[in-house]
Amino acid sequence: MNQFKPEGVLKKQRRAVAIAIILIVLLLVMLMISLNTGLIRIDPVTVVKTIFGGGDPRDELLLFEFRLPRITIAVLIGMGLAVSGAVLQGIVKNPLADPGIIGINAGAGLAVMLFVTYFSTELGNSVFLMPLLAFAGAGITAAIIYIFSYKKDEGVSPIRLILVGVAVAAGISALMIVLTLKLDPKVYDFVATWLAGSIWGSNWNFVLALLPWLVVLIPFVYMKSRVLDVLNLGDHTAVSLGMNLEKERRILLAAAVGLAAASVSVSGGIGFVGLIAPHMTRQLVGSKHKYVIPICALVGAVLVLTADTLARVILQPAEIPTGIIVAVIGAPYFLYLLAKLND
C-alpha cells in the first residue's frame, strides 16, 4: 500500500518512526542510569544480571522493590501528563494550555489532600481509590472552568478558558495553603512534599492503580487523533465537516482530565510536563496528532524519568522533589513561549 501514499506522507512516517526509536533508546539508557543511581550504587552489569535472575538477594530487593516501581511510576506519570497536555492544547487551540496551568492538577491535588489529611487512616489500603478521588476533584474543577469559559452562540473561548483556569488554579492553591496551616506536623510534611511534586507512591500497588487509566485513555485519545486535527482547523471548519463540536470537546476534555488526575494522584504537583512535551513533539514531528500522541508520551516519559533521577542524586542523601527539577526546566521554557507568542 505504500506506493499509493504521497512521498511527503511516507517521509513524515519514517521521521516519526526514527524519532520514536531514538526516544525509546534514550528511555532505556535513562532506565539503566536510574537503576544504577542512589545511595547504594549497582554497576550496569550487576543490574542486568539481577533483572534476569542472577543477582544476590540484596540487589533483587533494591531493584525490584524500591527502584523499579518508582522508575515505572515516573515513566507512566510522564506519559499521562504529556498526553493530557497535548489533548488540552488541541481542544483549546492554545499552546500555553497545560493541566497544571489551567487548574486541573490543582483540583485533583485538593481532592487527594483532603482525603489523605482527614479521611485516610491507612494510606496503603486506599491506593486504588486515589486516582478516582483525583479524577472527581479534577472533573469538578474542569466543569467549573468549562462553564465559566462557555458563552452561548460562541462556545468555549480558548483565551477565556486559559484565564479562568489560571484564576481557579490560584484560588485552589490558596485554599490548599490555608488547609495546610491546620495540619498535624507529620501530615504537613507529607502534604508539603506532595505539593512540591514528589513521586511519593513508590511500590507496585501504585503502579497497578495508575496503569489501567493510561492503558485505556491513551489509546482512546490516539483513536481521536483525527478529531483533534479537525479541531485545530477552527470551529467553523469543524462544524462544516459535520462534527458535533461541543460533544467532542467534552469527551476529549474528560480523557485529558482522567490522564492528569491519575498521574497527579501518585506524583503530587508536577507541572509543566504537559506544556513542554507537546511543544517539543510538534517541533520534531509536526502537528498531526497520530504522530504527536505517541511521540509526546515518550518525550514525557524521558523528561520525568530524567528529572526524577536528578532529583535523587543532586543532594544525596537528601532528595529534591521531582516537580522542582521539572519546574527549573519548565519555567524558562514557559517564558520563552510567552515571548515567542508576543513576537
C-alpha positions in Angstrom: 0.0 0.0 0.0 2.9 2.4 0.5 3.3 3.0 -3.2 -0.1 4.8 -3.1 0.9 7.2 -0.4 2.4 10.6 -1.3 6.1 10.9 -0.8 5.6 13.6 1.8 3.4 11.3 4.0 5.9 8.5 3.8 8.7 10.9 4.7 6.8 12.0 7.8 6.1 8.4 8.8 9.7 7.5 8.5 10.7 10.5 10.5 8.2 9.7 13.3 9.4 6.1 13.5 13.1 7.2 13.6 12.3 9.7 16.4 10.3 7.1 18.3 13.3 4.7 18.1 15.7 7.3 19.3 13.4 8.2 22.2 12.9 4.6 23.2 16.7 4.2 23.2 17.1 7.3 25.4 14.4 6.0 27.7 16.3 2.7 28.1 19.5 4.5 28.7 17.9 6.6 31.4 16.3 3.5 32.8 19.8 1.9 33.3 21.2 5.1 34.7 18.3 5.4 37.2 18.6 1.8 38.2 22.3 2.3 38.9 21.7 5.6 40.8 21.1 6.0 44.5 22.8 5.8 47.9 23.7 2.2 47.1 25.2 2.1 43.6 24.9 -1.0 41.4 27.0 -1.3 38.3 25.2 -1.9 35.0 26.5 -5.5 34.6 25.0 -6.4 38.1 21.8 -4.6 37.2 21.4 -6.7 34.0 22.3 -9.9 35.9 19.8 -9.1 38.7 17.0 -8.3 36.2 17.5 -11.8 34.6 17.6 -13.5 38.0 21.3 -13.8 38.6 21.8 -11.2 41.3 22.1 -11.6 45.1 19.0 -11.1 47.4 20.1 -7.6 48.4 20.3 -6.4 44.8 17.0 -8.0 44.0 15.3 -6.3 46.9 16.8 -2.9 46.0 15.9 -3.1 42.3 12.5 -4.9 42.3 11.0 -3.5 45.5 12.4 0.1 45.5 13.9 1.4 42.3 11.9 -0.3 39.6 8.4 0.6 41.0 9.5 4.3 41.2 11.0 4.3 37.8 7.9 2.7 36.3 5.7 5.3 38.0 7.9 8.2 36.7 7.6 6.8 33.2 3.8 6.4 33.5 3.4 9.9 35.0 5.4 11.5 32.2 3.3 9.7 29.6 0.0 10.7 31.3 0.8 14.4 31.9 2.3 14.8 28.4 -0.6 13.3 26.5 -3.1 15.2 28.7 -1.3 18.5 27.8 -1.3 17.6 24.1 -5.0 17.0 24.2 -5.8 20.2 26.1 -3.7 22.2 23.6 -5.6 20.6 20.8 -9.0 21.3 22.4 -8.4 25.0 23.2 -6.0 25.7 20.3 -3.7 27.5 22.7 0.0 26.5 23.1 0.0 27.5 26.7 -2.7 25.0 27.8 -1.4 22.6 30.4 -3.2 20.6 33.1 -1.1 22.4 35.7 -1.5 25.9 34.4 -5.3 25.8 33.9 -6.0 24.3 37.3 -6.8 20.6 36.6 -3.8 19.4 38.6 -4.8 21.7 41.5 -8.3 20.3 41.6 -7.0 16.7 41.6 -4.5 17.7 44.3 -7.1 19.2 46.5 -9.3 16.1 46.5 -6.3 13.9 47.3 -5.0 16.2 50.0 -8.4 16.3 51.7 -8.7 12.6 51.7 -5.2 11.9 52.9 -5.5 14.5 55.6 -8.9 14.0 57.0 -10.3 10.6 55.9 -7.5 8.1 55.3 -6.1 6.4 58.4 -4.2 3.8 56.4 -2.9 5.1 53.1 -1.8 1.8 51.8 -5.4 0.5 51.8 -6.6 3.5 49.8 -4.1 3.4 46.9 -6.6 2.3 44.3 -9.1 5.0 45.5 -6.6 7.8 44.9 -7.0 8.1 41.1 -10.8 8.0 41.4 -10.7 10.8 44.0 -8.3 12.8 42.0 -10.5 12.4 38.9 -13.5 13.6 40.9 -11.6 16.7 42.1 -10.1 17.4 38.6 -13.5 16.7 37.0 -15.3 19.2 39.2 -12.6 21.8 38.6 -12.7 21.2 34.8 -16.5 21.5 34.8 -16.3 24.9 36.7 -13.6 26.1 34.2 -15.7 24.9 31.2 -18.9 26.6 32.5 -17.3 29.9 33.1 -15.5 29.7 29.7 -18.6 28.9 27.8 -20.7 31.6 26.0 -24.0 30.9 24.3 -23.6 31.0 20.5 -19.8 31.2 20.8 -19.0 28.0 22.6 -15.8 27.8 24.6 -13.3 30.6 24.0 -9.7 29.3 24.3 -8.4 32.6 25.8 -11.3 32.7 28.3 -10.6 29.0 29.2 -6.9 29.7 30.0 -7.7 32.9 32.0 -10.5 31.2 34.0 -8.2 28.2 34.6 -5.4 30.3 35.9 -7.8 32.1 38.3 -9.3 28.8 39.5 -5.8 27.3 40.0 -4.8 30.3 42.1 -7.9 30.0 44.2 -7.5 26.3 44.8 -3.8 26.7 45.6 -4.6 29.4 48.2 -7.2 27.1 49.7 -4.7 24.3 50.0 -2.2 26.6 51.7 -4.9 27.6 54.3 -5.8 24.0 54.9 -2.1 23.0 55.5 -1.9 25.5 58.4 -4.2 23.3 60.4 -2.4 20.0 59.8 -0.6 17.7 62.2 3.2 18.2 61.7 3.7 14.7 60.3 0.8 15.1 57.8 2.1 18.6 56.9 5.5 17.2 56.0 3.8 14.8 53.6 1.5 17.4 52.1 4.2 19.9 51.6 6.4 17.4 49.9 3.5 16.2 47.8 2.6 19.8 46.7 6.2 20.3 45.6 5.8 17.3 43.2 7.4 14.4 44.9 6.8 10.9 43.5 5.6 9.5 46.8 3.9 6.4 45.5 6.8 4.0 45.0 5.6 0.5 45.2 3.9 -1.9 42.8 0.4 -1.1 44.2 0.7 2.4 42.9 1.8 1.2 39.5 -1.3 -1.1 39.4 -3.5 1.8 40.4 -2.2 4.1 37.7 -1.6 1.7 34.8 -5.3 1.0 33.8 -6.0 4.7 33.4 -3.2 5.1 30.9 -3.8 1.8 29.1 -7.4 2.8 28.4 -7.2 6.6 27.9 -4.0 6.9 25.8 -5.2 4.5 23.1 -8.6 6.2 23.2 -7.0 9.6 22.7 -5.0 8.2 19.8 -8.1 7.0 18.2 -9.4 10.6 18.4 -6.4 11.9 16.6 -8.4 13.0 13.5 -10.9 14.8 15.7 -8.1 16.8 17.3 -6.7 17.6 13.8 -10.1 18.9 12.7 -10.5 20.9 15.9 -7.1 22.6 15.0 -8.6 23.8 11.7 -11.1 26.0 13.6 -14.6 25.8 14.9 -16.3 26.8 11.7 -14.4 24.3 9.6 -15.1 21.5 12.2 -18.9 22.3 12.2 -18.9 22.4 8.4 -17.4 18.9 8.3 -20.3 17.7 10.4 -18.6 17.5 13.8 -20.5 17.8 17.0 -18.0 20.3 18.3 -19.0 20.7 22.0 -19.6 16.9 22.4 -16.2 16.0 21.1 -14.6 18.7 23.2 -16.3 17.4 26.4 -15.2 13.8 25.6 -11.6 14.8 25.0 -11.6 17.1 28.0 -12.8 14.2 30.2 -9.9 12.0 28.8 -7.3 14.7 29.4 -8.7 15.2 33.0 -8.5 11.5 33.6 -4.9 11.2 32.5 -3.8 14.2 34.5 -5.8 13.3 37.6 -4.5 9.7 37.7 -0.9 11.0 37.3 -1.3 13.7 40.0 -2.7 11.2 42.5 0.7 9.4 42.8 3.1 12.2 41.8 1.9 15.4 43.5 2.0 18.7 41.8 4.4 18.2 38.9 3.8 21.0 36.5 5.0 22.0 33.0 5.3 18.4 31.6 2.0 18.9 29.7 3.4 22.2 28.4 6.9 21.2 27.4 6.4 17.7 25.9 3.8 18.6 23.3 5.8 21.6 22.1 9.0 19.5 21.8 7.0 16.9 19.9 5.5 19.3 17.4 8.9 20.6 16.7 10.0 17.1 15.9 7.1 15.6 14.0 4.7 18.4 13.1 1.1 18.9 14.2 -0.6 15.6 13.1 -1.9 14.0 16.3 -1.4 10.5 15.1 2.3 11.2 15.4 2.0 13.7 18.2 0.3 11.5 20.8 2.7 8.5 20.8 5.9 10.6 20.4 4.6 13.0 23.1 4.1 10.1 25.5 7.7 9.1 25.0 9.1 12.6 25.4 7.1 13.0 28.7 8.4 9.7 29.9 12.0 10.6 29.2 11.6 14.1 30.8 10.0 12.9 34.1 12.4 9.9 34.5 15.4 12.2 33.9 14.1 14.8 36.3 13.4 12.1 39.0 16.8 10.6 38.6 18.4 14.1 39.0 16.2 14.8 42.0 17.5 11.7 43.7 21.2 12.4 43.2 21.8 16.1 43.2 21.8 16.5 47.0 22.3 12.9 48.3 21.4 11.7 50.8 18.6 14.2 50.7 16.1 14.2 47.9 14.7 17.1 45.9 11.0 16.8 44.8 10.8 15.9 41.1 8.4 18.7 40.5 11.1 21.3 41.4 13.5 19.9 38.8 10.8 19.9 36.1 9.9 23.5 37.1 13.5 24.6 36.8 13.3 23.4 33.2 9.7 24.4 32.6 9.5 27.9 33.9 12.1 29.3 31.5 10.5 27.4 28.6 7.1 28.9 29.6 8.6 32.4 29.5 10.2 31.6 26.1 6.8 30.5 24.7 5.2 33.7 26.0 7.9 35.8 24.3 7.6 33.8 21.1 3.8 34.3 21.1 4.2 38.1 21.5 6.6 38.4 18.5 
